[in-house]
Amino acid sequence: MKKTLTAAALSSVLVLGLAASALALDATQTAETATVTKGASKITLDGSVRERGYYDRDNWKDDDSGLGAPGRSAYDSRVQLGVSAKVSDQATGYVKLESGNDSNSDVDTWGLDGAGTGGLFTGGDKNAALTILEAWINYKPGIWGVKAGHMPLALGNKMFFDHTASGDDALVFYADPNAATHVGALTIKFDENTNSAYPTLTNDASNDLDGYVALITHKLNDNVNLGANWTYLRGGGEEEAGFFPGLSLSNIGLTADGKVGAIEYLADLEMQFGTVNDQNTGTAFENIDANGWAVKLGGKYDLGAGKIGLLFAYGTGDGDQENIDDLADGNNDADHDAFINFLSDTTYDTIIAGYRSPMPGTGSWAGASNSGQNNSRNTGLSNLTLFQLNGSTKVVCPLTGKDLSLFASASYMELSEDMINGTDGDGDNNEVDNVGTEVDLIATWALTPGLNYKVEAAYMWTGDVYETVLAGDSDDPKDLAFIRHGLELKF
């Protein structure tokens, strides 16, 4: 997670940058970086400023029922500033600062809770505080190396694990035995004694969540890249009240991607096993076995003027009836079949489903009602089946004479496990699985080197799974819509 930057730390970074500039023997400036060289050390600056506005109608409830709400709209800002220091050919370090209104957000919403100058009118207050997005040291004396600190991490095609938006505290050992092969071993600290029962550090791991990862990638030839990774997650003690007590979960990922002629392809299979104990949801199960899995298959054909592609993705859901039957039979052991994931607050295969709007129903383990998901909104492929047609192209914008990149997709989605206990709007207790159909469009204009204008738009025709929400809602759920546009300057 991000850490709040103190005034002393910020002063040190700024003083370091000014001192390096003042004593520089050689300085260069490009559109992407600013580099200062003194002796054997080289300091490189990078960063970005992003200003966006959005409209988000992510509430499918009937406004007339009194339970719904209109769409939300706002503007937000994000500032990033990075400092890279190469002190030798073997050792480098990097620090990246980022704005945000709290430790889990990278945006400062315009005018949010601004106390301002007082009096009749508010406003005029300073913007969000800075946090540390990245801070790591990398030492590589030969074919092997070690990297330690807070860094962005992800595995495979980001179906199971992706924390690139906020990073993790980790220790990484890696090696590149040849130009085609990379191996690594990581230990990741997910949580350290954060439960209210343990307000201070303890001498054991009773309330920790730790991750251990082993991975290998290999370029077989110009057409085939292969990868395999294994992640083991260990939670607190079984009798403790901490984060995921008794969790002992493994995830194995197998990946392949490449290009054959005009066809690009990718394949990713994620398989889970182990034990999830109690889950902090108050169920009567003493032990819950994790049996989730997910798969993604995609291909794109290069037409010359653009690309057209197909994508299939599937993540398992959890069958409620199986667990209910187990309880009725007096059996406290049950399976948890939903695919478990740890994702960032970002867009993956679709803009709305599984990102702006979590999958409804208890079948999604990572849903909003589960305390284990750091970001309750993004459920990813948990209990979701997706079929997608997509296309992309790049043209010259006639108004600006600059590149205009376009991406469009149409996706049909279902729940992988029907909602068998939900009552739909007709009150007939039908099994429902239709999530809906979503159309997405992303356009990016390169206004000038380093400055882009981006528009993201999505509309989803909701299916019958949205009829199973709170009692009293209409049997005709609202469609969902989202649009966001913004300028981003990178340097």
ROVO-690517 format. One record per residue (C-alpha): chain; residue number from 1; x, y, z. Coordinates in Angstrom, 1 decimal. Example, Ala and Ser with C-alpha at 12.3 -4.5 7.8 and 13.67 -1.06 7.14 Angstrom:
BEGIN
A  1  12.3  -4.5  7.8
A  2  13.7  -1.1  7.1
//
This chain:
BEGIN
A  1  0.0  0.0  0.0
A  2  1.0  3.6  -0.4
A  3  2.7  5.4  2.4
A  4  2.1  9.1  3.4
A  5  5.1  11.3  2.6
A  6  6.3  13.4  5.5
A  7  7.5  16.9  5.1
A  8  11.1  15.9  5.9
A  9  11.0  13.3  3.2
A  10  9.6  15.6  0.6
A  11  12.2  18.3  1.5
A  12  15.0  15.7  1.1
A  13  13.8  14.8  -2.4
A  14  13.5  18.4  -3.5
A  15  16.9  19.4  -2.0
A  16  18.5  16.4  -3.7
A  17  17.1  17.4  -7.1
A  18  18.2  21.1  -6.7
A  19  21.6  20.2  -5.5
A  20  22.2  17.7  -8.3
A  21  21.1  20.4  -10.8
A  22  23.4  23.0  -9.3
A  23  26.5  20.7  -9.3
A  24  25.8  19.0  -12.6
A  25  28.6  18.5  -14.9
A  26  26.2  17.7  -17.8
A  27  22.4  18.1  -18.0
A  28  20.0  17.1  -20.8
A  29  16.2  17.7  -21.2
A  30  13.9  15.7  -23.5
A  31  10.1  15.5  -23.9
A  32  10.0  12.4  -21.7
A  33  12.8  12.8  -19.0
A  34  15.1  15.3  -17.4
A  35  18.5  13.8  -16.7
A  36  21.3  15.2  -14.5
A  37  24.7  13.6  -14.4
A  38  27.4  14.1  -11.7
A  39  30.4  11.9  -11.6
A  40  29.3  8.3  -11.9
A  41  25.7  9.0  -10.7
A  42  22.9  9.9  -13.0
A  43  19.5  11.2  -11.8
A  44  16.5  11.1  -14.1
A  45  13.2  12.9  -13.4
A  46  9.8  11.8  -14.8
A  47  6.2  12.5  -14.0
A  48  2.7  13.3  -15.2
A  49  -0.2  15.7  -14.6
A  50  -3.7  14.3  -15.4
A  51  -7.0  16.2  -15.3
A  52  -10.2  14.3  -15.9
A  53  -14.0  14.6  -15.8
A  54  -16.5  11.8  -15.7
A  55  -20.2  10.8  -15.5
A  56  -21.0  7.5  -13.9
A  57  -24.4  5.9  -13.8
A  58  -23.5  2.7  -11.9
A  59  -26.8  2.3  -10.0
A  60  -29.2  -0.2  -11.7
A  61  -32.0  0.4  -9.2
A  62  -35.3  2.1  -10.2
A  63  -35.1  5.8  -9.3
A  64  -38.9  5.9  -8.8
A  65  -38.7  3.4  -6.0
A  66  -36.8  5.8  -3.8
A  67  -33.9  3.4  -3.5
A  68  -32.0  4.5  -6.6
A  69  -29.8  7.5  -7.3
A  70  -29.0  9.5  -10.4
A  71  -25.6  9.3  -12.0
A  72  -22.5  10.9  -10.4
A  73  -20.3  13.4  -12.1
A  74  -17.1  15.2  -11.0
A  75  -13.6  16.2  -12.1
A  76  -10.4  14.9  -10.6
A  77  -6.6  15.4  -10.7
A  78  -3.6  13.2  -10.4
A  79  0.1  14.3  -10.1
A  80  3.1  12.0  -10.3
A  81  6.8  12.8  -9.9
A  82  9.5  10.2  -10.2
A  83  13.2  10.3  -9.4
A  84  15.5  7.6  -10.7
A  85  19.1  7.4  -9.4
A  86  21.7  5.2  -11.1
A  87  24.7  5.2  -8.8
A  88  26.6  2.5  -10.7
A  89  26.1  -0.1  -13.3
A  90  25.0  -2.5  -10.6
A  91  22.8  -0.4  -8.3
A  92  19.8  1.8  -9.0
A  93  17.0  3.3  -7.0
A  94  13.6  4.9  -7.7
A  95  11.2  7.0  -5.8
A  96  7.8  8.0  -7.2
A  97  5.4  10.4  -5.5
A  98  1.7  10.5  -6.3
A  99  -1.3  12.7  -5.2
A  100  -4.4  11.2  -3.7
A  101  -7.2  11.9  -1.2
A  102  -6.3  8.8  0.8
A  103  -3.9  5.9  0.9
A  104  -5.9  3.8  -1.5
A  105  -6.8  6.5  -4.1
A  106  -4.7  8.2  -6.8
A  107  -7.1  11.0  -7.5
A  108  -7.9  14.3  -5.9
A  109  -11.6  15.1  -6.6
A  110  -12.0  18.8  -7.4
A  111  -13.5  20.7  -4.4
A  112  -13.9  17.5  -2.3
A  113  -14.5  18.5  1.4
A  114  -12.7  21.8  0.9
A  115  -12.8  24.0  4.0
A  116  -11.6  26.9  2.0
A  117  -11.1  30.3  3.4
A  118  -14.2  30.3  5.6
A  119  -17.0  32.9  5.6
A  120  -19.9  32.7  3.3
A  121  -18.1  30.9  0.5
A  122  -15.7  27.9  0.8
A  123  -13.0  26.8  -1.6
A  124  -9.5  28.0  -2.2
A  125  -8.0  25.2  -0.2
A  126  -4.9  23.2  -1.1
A  127  -5.2  19.9  -3.0
A  128  -4.5  16.4  -1.9
A  129  -1.4  15.2  0.0
A  130  1.4  13.4  -1.7
A  131  2.0  9.7  -1.0
A  132  4.8  7.3  -2.0
A  133  3.7  5.2  -4.9
A  134  7.1  3.6  -5.5
A  135  10.4  3.4  -3.4
A  136  12.8  0.6  -4.2
A  137  16.4  -0.4  -4.6
A  138  17.7  -2.7  -7.3
A  139  21.1  -4.4  -7.1
A  140  22.2  -6.6  -10.0
A  141  25.9  -7.5  -10.0
A  142  25.6  -10.2  -12.7
A  143  22.9  -12.5  -14.1
A  144  21.2  -12.4  -10.7
A  145  19.8  -9.5  -8.8
A  146  17.7  -8.4  -5.8
A  147  15.0  -5.7  -5.6
A  148  13.6  -4.5  -2.3
A  149  11.0  -1.9  -1.4
A  150  7.5  -0.7  -2.5
A  151  6.9  -1.5  -6.2
A  152  4.2  -2.2  -8.8
A  153  3.6  -6.0  -9.2
A  154  1.4  -8.2  -11.4
A  155  1.3  -11.8  -12.7
A  156  0.5  -13.1  -16.1
A  157  -2.4  -11.4  -17.8
A  158  -3.5  -9.8  -14.5
A  159  -6.4  -12.1  -13.9
A  160  -5.4  -13.2  -10.4
A  161  -3.0  -10.6  -9.1
A  162  -2.4  -7.0  -10.2
A  163  -1.3  -4.3  -7.9
A  164  0.4  -2.0  -10.4
A  165  -1.8  0.9  -9.5
A  166  -0.8  1.1  -5.9
A  167  2.1  -1.3  -5.4
A  168  3.2  -3.7  -2.7
A  169  6.0  -4.0  -0.2
A  170  8.1  -6.8  -1.5
A  171  11.5  -8.5  -1.7
A  172  12.3  -9.9  -5.1
A  173  15.2  -12.2  -6.1
A  174  15.6  -12.8  -9.8
A  175  18.0  -14.1  -12.4
A  176  18.4  -13.9  -16.2
A  177  20.4  -17.0  -17.1
A  178  20.1  -16.1  -20.8
A  179  18.5  -13.6  -23.0
A  180  15.3  -15.7  -23.3
A  181  14.7  -16.8  -19.7
A  182  13.8  -14.9  -16.6
A  183  13.2  -16.5  -13.1
A  184  12.1  -14.9  -9.9
A  185  11.2  -15.5  -6.3
A  186  9.2  -12.9  -4.3
A  187  7.9  -12.4  -0.8
A  188  5.0  -9.9  -0.6
A  189  3.6  -8.3  2.5
A  190  -0.2  -7.8  1.9
A  191  -1.2  -6.9  5.4
A  192  0.6  -6.4  8.7
A  193  -1.6  -6.5  11.9
A  194  -4.3  -4.2  10.6
A  195  -7.2  -5.7  12.5
A  196  -8.6  -3.7  15.3
A  197  -8.0  -6.6  17.7
A  198  -4.2  -5.9  17.1
A  199  -3.7  -2.1  17.2
A  200  0.0  -2.6  17.6
A  201  2.6  -5.0  16.1
A  202  2.7  -8.4  17.6
A  203  5.5  -10.9  17.8
A  204  3.8  -13.4  15.6
A  205  2.0  -13.6  12.3
A  206  -1.5  -14.1  13.9
A  207  -2.9  -11.2  11.9
A  208  -0.8  -11.0  8.8
A  209  -1.4  -11.8  5.2
A  210  1.8  -12.9  3.4
A  211  2.4  -13.9  -0.2
A  212  5.2  -16.0  -1.7
A  213  5.6  -16.2  -5.5
A  214  7.9  -18.3  -7.8
A  215  7.8  -17.6  -11.5
A  216  9.6  -18.3  -14.8
A  217  9.1  -16.8  -18.3
A  218  10.8  -18.1  -21.4
A  219  10.8  -17.0  -25.0
A  220  10.7  -20.3  -26.9
A  221  11.1  -18.6  -30.3
A  222  9.9  -15.5  -32.1
A  223  6.4  -16.8  -32.1
A  224  6.0  -18.3  -28.6
A  225  6.4  -16.8  -25.1
A  226  5.7  -19.1  -22.2
A  227  5.3  -18.4  -18.5
A  228  4.4  -20.2  -15.3
A  229  3.9  -18.8  -11.8
A  230  2.9  -20.1  -8.4
A  231  1.6  -17.9  -5.6
A  232  1.1  -19.1  -2.0
A  233  -1.0  -16.9  0.4
A  234  -0.8  -17.5  4.1
A  235  -3.2  -15.8  6.5
A  236  -3.4  -15.6  10.3
A  237  -3.9  -18.4  12.8
A  238  -7.2  -20.3  12.5
A  239  -8.5  -19.2  15.9
A  240  -7.5  -15.5  15.4
A  241  -9.8  -12.7  14.4
A  242  -7.4  -11.3  11.9
A  243  -7.3  -11.0  8.2
A  244  -8.4  -14.3  6.6
A  245  -7.7  -16.6  9.6
A  246  -6.4  -19.9  8.5
A  247  -6.1  -18.9  4.9
A  248  -3.7  -21.3  3.0
A  249  -4.3  -20.6  -0.7
A  250  -2.3  -21.5  -3.8
A  251  -2.7  -20.1  -7.3
A  252  -0.9  -21.6  -10.3
A  253  -0.8  -19.6  -13.5
A  254  0.2  -20.9  -16.9
A  255  0.5  -18.4  -19.8
A  256  1.4  -18.3  -23.5
A  257  1.4  -15.5  -26.0
A  258  3.0  -14.6  -29.3
A  259  2.4  -13.9  -32.9
A  260  2.1  -16.2  -35.9
A  261  2.0  -14.3  -39.2
A  262  -0.8  -11.7  -38.9
A  263  -2.3  -13.3  -35.8
A  264  -1.6  -12.3  -32.2
A  265  -2.7  -14.7  -29.5
A  266  -2.7  -15.1  -25.7
A  267  -3.8  -17.8  -23.3
A  268  -3.9  -17.8  -19.5
A  269  -5.1  -20.6  -17.2
A  270  -5.3  -19.9  -13.4
A  271  -6.0  -22.7  -11.0
A  272  -6.5  -22.5  -7.2
A  273  -6.4  -24.9  -4.3
A  274  -5.9  -24.9  -0.6
A  275  -8.1  -23.8  2.3
A  276  -10.0  -20.6  3.1
A  277  -11.0  -20.8  6.8
A  278  -14.1  -18.9  8.0
A  279  -13.5  -15.9  5.6
A  280  -14.7  -13.4  8.3
A  281  -18.2  -13.7  6.9
A  282  -19.8  -15.4  9.9
A  283  -20.6  -18.7  8.1
A  284  -20.8  -21.9  10.1
A  285  -18.1  -23.6  8.0
A  286  -15.0  -24.6  9.9
A  287  -13.0  -25.2  6.7
A  288  -13.6  -24.0  3.2
A  289  -11.6  -25.5  0.4
A  290  -10.7  -23.2  -2.5
A  291  -11.4  -24.7  -5.9
A  292  -11.7  -21.6  -8.2
A  293  -10.1  -21.3  -11.6
A  294  -10.2  -19.0  -14.6
A  295  -9.2  -19.0  -18.2
A  296  -8.6  -16.3  -20.8
A  297  -8.2  -17.0  -24.6
A  298  -7.7  -14.1  -27.0
A  299  -6.7  -13.5  -30.6
A  300  -6.2  -10.6  -32.9
A  301  -5.8  -10.4  -36.7
A  302  -3.7  -7.6  -38.2
A  303  -5.6  -6.2  -41.1
A  304  -2.9  -3.6  -41.8
A  305  -5.1  -0.6  -41.2
A  306  -6.2  -2.0  -37.9
A  307  -6.7  -5.1  -35.8
A  308  -9.9  -7.2  -35.1
A  309  -10.0  -9.6  -32.3
A  310  -12.0  -12.1  -30.2
A  311  -11.8  -12.7  -26.5
A  312  -13.2  -15.4  -24.2
A  313  -12.8  -15.2  -20.4
A  314  -14.2  -17.3  -17.7
A  315  -13.9  -17.2  -13.9
A  316  -15.7  -19.7  -11.7
A  317  -18.5  -18.8  -9.3
A  318  -19.7  -20.3  -6.1
A  319  -22.8  -22.4  -5.8
A  320  -24.8  -21.3  -2.8
A  321  -27.1  -24.4  -2.8
A  322  -24.2  -26.7  -2.3
A  323  -23.2  -24.9  0.8
A  324  -26.7  -24.8  2.1
A  325  -27.1  -28.5  1.6
A  326  -23.9  -29.1  3.4
A  327  -25.2  -27.2  6.4
A  328  -28.5  -29.1  6.3
A  329  -26.6  -32.4  6.4
A  330  -24.6  -31.2  9.4
A  331  -21.4  -31.0  7.4
A  332  -19.3  -28.0  8.3
A  333  -16.8  -28.5  5.5
A  334  -17.6  -26.9  2.1
A  335  -16.0  -25.8  -1.1
A  336  -15.5  -22.3  -2.3
A  337  -15.6  -22.5  -6.0
A  338  -15.5  -18.8  -7.0
A  339  -12.3  -17.5  -8.5
A  340  -10.4  -15.4  -6.0
A  341  -8.5  -12.4  -7.3
A  342  -6.5  -9.4  -6.0
A  343  -6.9  -6.5  -8.5
A  344  -6.3  -2.8  -8.8
A  345  -8.9  -0.1  -9.3
A  346  -8.5  -0.1  -13.1
A  347  -10.1  -1.2  -16.3
A  348  -9.4  -4.7  -17.6
A  349  -11.5  -6.4  -20.2
A  350  -14.6  -4.2  -19.8
A  351  -15.2  -0.7  -18.4
A  352  -18.4  -1.3  -16.5
A  353  -19.0  -5.0  -15.7
A  354  -16.6  -6.3  -13.0
A  355  -14.9  -2.8  -12.8
A  356  -17.3  0.1  -12.3
A  357  -20.0  -2.3  -11.2
A  358  -19.2  -5.5  -9.2
A  359  -21.0  -8.7  -10.1
A  360  -24.2  -8.8  -8.0
A  361  -24.9  -11.8  -5.8
A  362  -23.1  -13.9  -3.2
A  363  -21.5  -16.0  -6.0
A  364  -18.7  -13.4  -6.4
A  365  -16.2  -13.9  -3.6
A  366  -14.5  -10.6  -4.3
A  367  -17.8  -8.7  -4.3
A  368  -18.7  -5.6  -2.3
A  369  -20.0  -7.6  0.7
A  370  -16.7  -9.4  1.3
A  371  -14.2  -7.8  3.7
A  372  -11.2  -9.5  2.1
A  373  -11.2  -7.5  -1.2
A  374  -9.3  -4.3  -0.8
A  375  -11.2  -2.7  -3.6
A  376  -14.8  -4.0  -3.3
A  377  -15.8  -2.5  -6.7
A  378  -13.5  -4.5  -8.9
A  379  -14.5  -8.1  -9.0
A  380  -12.7  -9.0  -12.3
A  381  -13.5  -12.5  -13.6
A  382  -14.9  -13.7  -10.3
A  383  -18.2  -15.5  -11.3
A  384  -18.1  -13.9  -14.8
A  385  -18.2  -15.4  -18.3
A  386  -17.3  -13.0  -21.1
A  387  -17.5  -13.2  -24.9
A  388  -16.0  -10.2  -26.7
A  389  -15.5  -8.8  -30.2
A  390  -13.0  -6.0  -30.4
A  391  -11.2  -3.9  -32.9
A  392  -8.5  -1.1  -32.9
A  393  -6.9  1.2  -35.4
A  394  -4.7  4.3  -35.6
A  395  -5.4  7.2  -38.0
A  396  -4.4  10.8  -38.4
A  397  -6.9  13.2  -37.0
A  398  -7.9  15.7  -39.7
A  399  -8.4  18.5  -37.1
A  400  -5.0  18.2  -35.4
A  401  -2.9  16.3  -37.9
A  402  -1.8  14.0  -35.0
A  403  -2.3  10.3  -34.3
A  404  -5.8  9.2  -33.2
A  405  -5.9  5.8  -31.6
A  406  -9.3  4.0  -31.4
A  407  -10.5  0.9  -29.6
A  408  -14.0  -0.5  -29.5
A  409  -15.5  -3.7  -28.1
A  410  -18.8  -5.4  -27.7
A  411  -19.1  -7.9  -24.8
A  412  -21.9  -10.3  -23.8
A  413  -21.6  -11.5  -20.2
A  414  -23.2  -14.1  -17.9
A  415  -22.7  -15.2  -14.4
A  416  -20.6  -18.4  -14.3
A  417  -22.8  -19.6  -11.4
A  418  -26.5  -18.8  -11.5
A  419  -28.0  -16.8  -8.7
A  420  -30.3  -19.5  -7.5
A  421  -31.4  -17.9  -4.2
A  422  -32.2  -14.5  -5.4
A  423  -35.7  -13.4  -6.0
A  424  -36.1  -11.6  -9.3
A  425  -38.5  -8.7  -10.0
A  426  -41.3  -11.1  -10.9
A  427  -41.1  -12.9  -7.5
A  428  -40.8  -16.4  -9.0
A  429  -37.4  -17.4  -7.7
A  430  -36.0  -18.2  -11.1
A  431  -32.4  -18.9  -11.6
A  432  -30.8  -16.0  -13.4
A  433  -27.4  -15.6  -15.0
A  434  -27.6  -12.8  -17.7
A  435  -25.3  -10.0  -16.7
A  436  -25.9  -8.0  -19.9
A  437  -24.3  -6.6  -23.1
A  438  -21.7  -3.9  -22.9
A  439  -20.3  -1.6  -25.6
A  440  -17.0  0.2  -24.9
A  441  -15.2  2.9  -26.9
A  442  -11.8  4.4  -26.1
A  443  -10.2  7.2  -28.2
A  444  -6.8  8.7  -27.6
A  445  -5.6  11.8  -29.4
A  446  -1.8  12.6  -29.4
A  447  -2.2  16.4  -29.3
A  448  1.6  16.9  -29.2
A  449  4.5  14.8  -27.9
A  450  3.9  14.1  -24.3
A  451  0.3  15.4  -24.2
A  452  -2.8  13.2  -24.9
A  453  -6.5  13.7  -24.7
A  454  -8.4  10.5  -23.9
A  455  -12.1  9.7  -24.0
A  456  -13.6  6.5  -22.5
A  457  -17.3  5.7  -23.0
A  458  -19.3  2.6  -22.1
A  459  -23.0  1.6  -22.0
A  460  -24.4  -1.7  -20.6
A  461  -27.8  -3.1  -21.2
A  462  -28.4  -4.8  -17.9
A  463  -29.6  -8.4  -17.7
A  464  -31.8  -10.3  -15.3
A  465  -29.2  -10.7  -12.6
A  466  -29.8  -7.1  -11.7
A  467  -33.4  -7.9  -10.9
A  468  -32.2  -9.8  -7.8
A  469  -31.1  -6.7  -5.8
A  470  -32.9  -5.2  -2.8
A  471  -36.5  -6.0  -2.2
A  472  -38.9  -3.4  -3.5
A  473  -36.8  -2.6  -6.6
A  474  -38.4  -2.6  -10.0
A  475  -38.3  -5.6  -12.2
A  476  -36.9  -3.4  -14.9
A  477  -33.4  -2.4  -13.8
A  478  -31.7  0.6  -15.2
A  479  -29.0  0.3  -17.9
A  480  -25.6  1.5  -16.8
A  481  -23.5  4.2  -18.5
A  482  -20.0  5.7  -18.0
A  483  -18.1  8.4  -19.8
A  484  -14.7  9.9  -18.9
A  485  -12.4  12.3  -20.7
A  486  -9.2  13.9  -19.7
A  487  -5.8  15.5  -20.5
A  488  -2.6  13.9  -19.4
A  489  0.8  15.5  -19.7
A  490  3.8  13.1  -19.3
A  491  7.4  14.2  -19.0
//
